[in-house]
Amino acid sequence: MRNWWKALAIILLVYSIIGGFLIEVPKQVILYESIRNLYFHVPMWFAMITLFFISMIYSIKNLSSSNLKDDRKAIEMVNVGIIFGVLGIATGSIWAKFTWGAFWTNDVKLNGSAITMLIYLAYVILRGSIEDEQKRARIAAVYNIFAFVLLLVFIGILPRMTDSLHPGNGGNPGFNNYDLDNNMKLVFYPAVFGWILFGLWVSNIRIRMANLKEQLLDN
């Protein structure tokens, strides 16, 4: 019973993938059938942000307790979050090609997303450059906290303050205001929760592997 959430993740993902391709969607100008990417592109970002947020929490816990297990949880959450971020950029680029005419445009949210990915990749590189475990954990924890703050700035704040092609930013209406109808909500929200749970599942596996590796090294 303790693994019920893993079964739920599978059910939600299977349901959202099938529904994402088959359920009827609004016929919006420019978007047309490409609007189905909403079920895949946006949940990737929700999963990424959730994992980065949890990683930041573990970094804060590490600073207060110096527990290396919290540090390992933080880095594995980031590792999986980066994968979701890359998938989010990839699906977004494909969507942009069909709706904006190019895989990449000079859009503040696109550029902010790329910068955010570079920030977190730098976090991974920083950790690899420090040999002492405690020192690495402390420095990485501080960096991780600031990285999440910058994520909020580049993805959440700046796009709302300047012109952006993304819905809900730069004066553009959000999807829920004009085309996220009840049918789409039945797929969109399960997709978001399904990918978040899947991300936590993968992170949990990586954390267990990291802990086992550490135990083997100690022995």
Secondary structure, DSSP 8 states (H G I E B T S, - for coil): -TTHHHHHHHHHHHHHHHHHHHS-----TTTGGGGGGHHHHHHHHHHHHHHHHHHHHHHHHHHHH--HHHHHHHHHHHHHHHHHHHHHHHHHHHHHHHHTSSS--S-HHHHHHHHHHHHHHHHHHHHHT---HHHHHHHHHHHHHHHHHHHIIIIIIHHHHS--SSTTSTT---HHHHT--HHHHHHHHHHHHHHHHHHHHHHHHHHHHHHHHHHHHH-
